[in-house]
Amino acid sequence: RCRLDRRRRGTWRAWRNDLIADPRFQHWAARLPLVRRVAARRANALFDLCAGFVYSQVLLACVRMDVFERLADGPRDVTHLARSCGLEVAAATRLLDAAVALNLLERRGAGRYSLGELGAALRGNPGVTAMIEHHGLLYADLADPVALLRQRSGATQLAQHWPYATAVEPKSLSTERVRKYTQLMAASQSLVSQDVLDAHDFSQHRCLLDVGGGDGTFLAAVAARCPSLGLQLFDLPGVVTIAGETLASRGLSTRIERFGGSFTSDPLPQGADIISLIRILHDHDDEVVYGLLTAVHQALPAGGAVVIGEPLAGAPGSAAMGDAYFGLYLHAMGSGRPRTAAQLMEMLRSSGFEAVRQVPTARPLLTGLLTARKKAVASL
């Protein structure tokens, strides 16, 4: 019966798709009041797919010319904005009107503009601004998407930016080679850190090891929330050097113990009863992820916990972000793939963990959260 239902659904979808593709039906639907709105929404959605790159470039131009910062203190007229951005008035007007259409700016009378809802939100999130700038690399790699899909990994601009993704020996990367991506990750870490800390109570643990902890931004946030929690950081030696500089500037040098190594070839430090993997798994292939989860399981004591925080494929309302955005981004990067919560939960179970569950977060589009435990020793 289930097979028959699937066959019927497949037949219905084929009939529906043939009907929608028929120009005569499209013309009829555009004139019929009952389905006109549906047809209009479909037409707008198709146009947005075509125009999406232009929208992203409007945003990038506004960021690169500091439009949102120039409007931070209130409305400005187009002549002032054009002069400060180094544009002709006509070109500035074209950019500002485009930004208004995208809800980045608002018109405040003739020739005057102010921040819109999205523009104001961007000002409060410098990490998002850093990511917008960073996407210039992705746009360059996607200039010919077919060529990108056909080429071998390692030759793209994103692969050069994230050298550990394709390096034969990641821990041999120099400090300067890993500095740019470490700074980018730190700039975009604050919102993720807040979501993870709001969703999981780290104070119930004795010691936290953050694997792939970058410059220590996440651990610094944990330190502020949990003053008595022991803290450890593990990352590539070059990254750990940068972490030492950053943590010293925050007065956390003695609070956070640092370990250099590569989780693809080195065992993890012992002693922590909880290990965090924050935005680590999605940019590694399955073989590496299984190896890392196994290493985490081995490093934990009986009853120890693991916390995974990262964007998840298939999250309600964000399907395009998972398979479309991250799917192509990670392909260009040369490593990893988007995974659903169910896929990661199965990988955790296969690596020996139990009590695997997904924890709700405030911004699931940005941060999905999974927790699991190593089996406790059975009492006699």
C-alpha positions in Angstrom: 0.0 0.0 0.0 2.9 2.4 0.9 4.5 1.6 -2.5 1.2 2.4 -4.3 0.8 5.7 -2.4 4.4 6.7 -3.4 3.6 5.8 -7.0 0.4 7.9 -6.9 2.3 10.8 -5.4 4.9 10.6 -8.1 2.3 10.5 -10.8 0.5 13.5 -9.3 3.8 15.5 -9.1 4.6 14.7 -12.7 1.2 15.8 -13.8 1.5 19.0 -11.6 4.9 19.8 -13.0 3.8 19.3 -16.6 0.8 21.6 -16.0 2.9 24.4 -14.4 5.4 24.2 -17.2 2.7 24.7 -19.9 2.8 28.3 -21.1 -1.0 28.2 -21.8 -1.6 27.3 -18.2 0.7 30.0 -17.0 -1.2 32.6 -19.1 -4.6 31.3 -17.8 -3.4 31.3 -14.2 -2.1 34.8 -14.4 -5.7 36.0 -15.4 -7.7 33.9 -12.9 -8.3 35.8 -9.6 -8.3 32.6 -7.5 -4.8 31.5 -8.5 -3.3 34.9 -9.5 -1.6 35.3 -6.1 -0.1 31.9 -6.3 1.2 32.5 -9.8 2.6 35.9 -8.7 4.4 34.4 -5.7 5.9 31.7 -7.9 7.1 34.4 -10.5 8.6 36.5 -7.7 10.4 33.4 -6.3 11.9 32.6 -9.7 13.0 36.2 -10.2 14.6 36.3 -6.7 16.6 33.2 -7.7 17.9 35.0 -10.8 18.5 38.3 -9.0 19.9 37.0 -5.7 23.5 37.6 -6.8 22.7 41.2 -7.5 21.1 41.6 -4.1 24.2 40.2 -2.4 26.4 42.6 -4.4 24.2 45.6 -3.3 24.8 44.5 0.3 28.6 44.0 -0.3 28.9 47.5 -1.8 27.1 49.0 1.2 29.5 47.2 3.5 32.6 48.1 1.6 31.6 51.8 1.5 30.6 51.9 5.2 27.1 53.1 4.3 25.6 51.7 7.5 28.2 53.3 9.7 27.8 56.6 7.8 24.1 56.5 8.7 24.6 55.4 12.3 24.0 58.9 13.8 20.8 59.6 11.7 19.6 60.4 8.2 21.9 61.9 5.6 21.2 63.4 2.2 22.4 61.7 -0.9 24.9 64.5 -1.8 26.7 64.0 1.6 26.7 60.2 1.2 27.9 60.3 -2.4 30.8 62.6 -1.5 31.8 60.4 1.5 31.6 57.2 -0.6 33.5 58.7 -3.5 30.6 58.3 -5.9 28.7 60.5 -8.3 25.3 61.5 -7.0 23.5 59.4 -9.7 25.5 56.3 -8.8 25.0 56.8 -5.1 21.2 57.3 -5.6 21.1 54.0 -7.6 22.9 52.1 -4.8 20.8 53.7 -2.0 17.5 53.1 -3.7 18.6 49.4 -4.3 19.3 49.2 -0.5 15.9 50.6 0.3 14.3 48.0 -1.9 16.1 45.3 0.2 15.1 46.8 3.5 18.6 47.8 4.3 17.8 51.5 4.2 14.7 53.7 4.4 13.9 57.0 2.6 13.4 59.9 4.9 12.1 62.6 2.5 13.5 63.8 -0.8 17.1 62.7 -1.3 17.5 61.6 2.4 18.2 58.1 3.7 18.4 56.3 7.1 19.0 52.8 8.3 16.4 50.3 7.6 15.6 47.3 9.8 18.2 45.0 8.2 20.8 47.8 8.1 20.4 48.5 11.8 20.7 44.8 12.6 23.9 44.6 10.6 25.4 47.5 12.7 24.9 45.4 15.8 26.6 42.4 14.4 30.2 43.1 13.3 30.7 39.4 12.7 28.1 39.4 10.0 29.8 42.3 8.3 33.1 40.4 8.3 31.3 37.4 6.7 29.8 39.6 4.0 33.3 40.9 3.1 34.6 37.3 3.2 32.0 36.2 0.7 33.8 38.0 -2.1 35.9 34.8 -2.3 32.9 32.6 -2.6 31.4 34.9 -5.4 34.7 34.6 -7.3 34.7 30.8 -7.0 31.0 30.7 -8.1 31.6 32.9 -11.2 31.4 29.7 -13.2 29.4 27.2 -11.0 29.7 24.3 -13.6 33.5 24.6 -13.7 33.5 24.7 -9.9 31.5 21.5 -9.6 33.8 19.8 -12.1 37.2 20.8 -10.8 39.2 19.1 -8.1 39.3 20.6 -4.6 42.2 22.8 -3.5 42.3 25.2 -6.4 39.7 27.7 -5.3 40.0 30.9 -3.4 38.0 29.5 -0.5 40.4 26.5 -0.3 43.3 28.9 0.0 41.5 30.9 2.7 40.8 27.7 4.8 44.1 25.9 4.2 43.5 23.1 6.8 40.6 21.8 4.6 43.0 20.4 2.0 46.4 20.4 3.7 48.1 17.0 3.9 49.5 17.9 7.3 47.4 20.6 8.8 49.5 21.1 12.0 52.5 22.2 9.8 50.6 25.3 8.8 52.4 28.5 10.0 50.8 31.0 12.4 50.5 33.6 9.6 48.9 31.0 7.3 46.1 30.4 9.7 45.7 34.0 11.1 43.1 35.3 8.6 40.6 32.5 9.0 41.1 32.4 12.7 40.3 36.1 12.9 37.2 35.6 10.7 35.9 32.8 12.9 36.5 34.9 16.0 34.6 37.8 14.5 31.5 35.7 13.8 31.6 33.6 17.0 29.8 35.9 19.5 26.2 35.1 18.5 27.0 31.4 18.2 28.6 31.4 21.7 25.5 33.1 23.2 23.2 30.6 21.7 25.2 27.6 22.9 25.6 29.0 26.4 21.9 29.8 26.7 21.0 26.3 25.6 23.4 24.2 27.7 24.5 24.7 31.3 28.3 24.3 31.4 28.4 25.0 35.1 27.3 21.5 35.9 30.6 20.2 34.6 34.2 20.2 36.1 36.3 20.9 33.0 35.6 21.8 29.4 37.9 21.0 26.4 37.0 23.1 23.3 38.4 21.2 20.3 39.1 23.4 17.3 38.7 26.4 19.7 40.4 29.0 17.5 41.6 32.1 19.3 39.6 31.2 22.4 36.6 33.5 21.8 34.1 30.8 22.8 36.0 29.8 25.9 36.2 33.4 26.9 32.4 33.6 26.8 32.3 30.4 28.8 34.7 31.8 31.3 32.5 34.8 31.9 29.5 32.6 32.5 31.2 29.8 34.6 34.0 31.3 36.7 34.8 28.0 38.4 34.9 25.8 35.4 38.3 24.4 34.2 39.0 25.4 30.6 41.2 23.8 27.9 41.7 24.7 24.2 42.9 22.3 21.4 43.7 23.5 17.9 46.5 23.6 15.4 49.8 24.8 16.8 49.7 28.0 14.7 46.2 28.8 15.9 47.1 28.1 19.5 49.9 30.7 19.2 47.2 33.2 18.1 45.0 32.1 21.0 47.8 32.8 23.4 48.0 36.4 22.1 44.2 36.9 22.3 43.7 35.4 25.7 46.6 37.4 27.1 44.9 40.6 26.0 41.7 39.4 27.8 43.6 38.5 31.0 42.8 34.8 30.5 46.3 33.3 29.9 46.3 31.4 33.2 42.7 30.5 33.2 42.7 28.5 29.9 45.1 25.7 29.3 46.2 25.4 25.6 47.2 22.3 23.6 48.6 22.3 20.0 48.0 19.5 17.6 45.7 18.1 14.8 42.7 16.0 15.7 43.2 14.2 12.4 46.5 12.7 13.7 47.0 13.4 17.4 45.1 12.1 20.5 43.0 14.7 22.3 44.1 15.9 25.8 42.7 14.0 28.8 41.0 15.4 31.9 37.9 17.2 30.7 34.4 15.8 31.5 32.8 17.7 28.6 34.2 18.4 25.1 32.7 21.0 22.8 32.8 21.0 19.0 31.7 24.4 17.9 31.3 24.9 14.1 33.8 22.1 13.5 32.1 19.1 11.9 30.3 20.5 8.9 33.5 21.5 7.1 35.1 18.1 7.4 34.3 14.9 5.4 32.6 11.9 7.0 35.8 9.9 7.6 37.4 12.8 9.5 34.2 13.4 11.5 33.9 9.7 12.6 37.6 9.8 13.6 37.1 12.9 15.6 34.0 11.7 17.4 35.8 8.4 18.2 38.7 10.4 19.6 36.3 12.6 21.7 34.7 9.4 23.1 38.1 8.0 24.0 39.2 11.2 25.7 36.1 11.5 27.9 35.7 9.7 31.2 32.7 7.5 31.8 29.6 9.7 31.9 31.4 12.5 30.1 29.5 14.7 27.7 30.0 16.2 24.2 28.3 19.3 22.9 28.1 20.0 19.1 27.1 23.5 18.0 26.8 24.3 14.2 24.4 25.1 11.4 22.3 22.1 10.5 20.9 21.1 7.2 17.1 20.6 7.1 16.4 23.1 10.0 12.8 24.3 9.7 12.7 27.4 7.6 16.3 27.2 6.5 16.5 24.4 4.0 18.1 26.7 1.4 20.9 27.6 3.8 21.8 23.9 4.5 21.9 22.2 1.1 22.1 25.2 -1.3 24.4 27.6 0.6 26.5 25.3 2.6 26.5 22.6 0.0 28.2 24.9 -2.6 30.3 26.8 0.0 31.8 23.6 1.3 32.3 22.2 -2.2 34.3 25.3 -3.0 36.2 25.0 0.3 37.2 21.5 -0.6 36.0 19.7 2.5 32.8 18.8 4.4 29.1 18.7 3.7 25.9 19.9 5.3 24.4 17.4 7.7 21.0 17.1 9.3 20.5 16.7 13.0 19.4 13.1 12.4 22.6 12.3 10.5 24.8 13.7 13.2 22.9 11.9 15.9 23.4 8.6 14.1 27.2 9.4 13.8 27.3 10.0 17.5 25.6 6.7 18.3 27.9 4.9 15.9 30.9 6.4 17.7 29.7 4.9 21.0 27.7 7.8 22.5 24.3 7.4 24.2 21.6 9.8 25.4 21.9 11.7 22.1 19.5 14.5 21.7 18.9 17.8 19.9 18.6 20.9 22.1 16.4 23.9 21.0 18.3 27.1 20.5 17.2 30.7 20.1 18.4 31.0 16.5 18.3 27.5 14.9 19.1 29.1 11.5 22.5 30.1 13.0 23.2 27.4 15.6 21.9 23.9 16.0 22.9 22.1 19.2 23.3 18.4 19.9 24.4 16.8 23.2 25.4 13.2 24.0 27.1 11.2 26.8 29.6 8.5 27.1 28.2 5.5 29.0 28.6 5.7 32.7 30.3 2.9 34.6 27.6 0.5 35.8 27.3 0.5 39.6 27.9 -2.8 41.4 
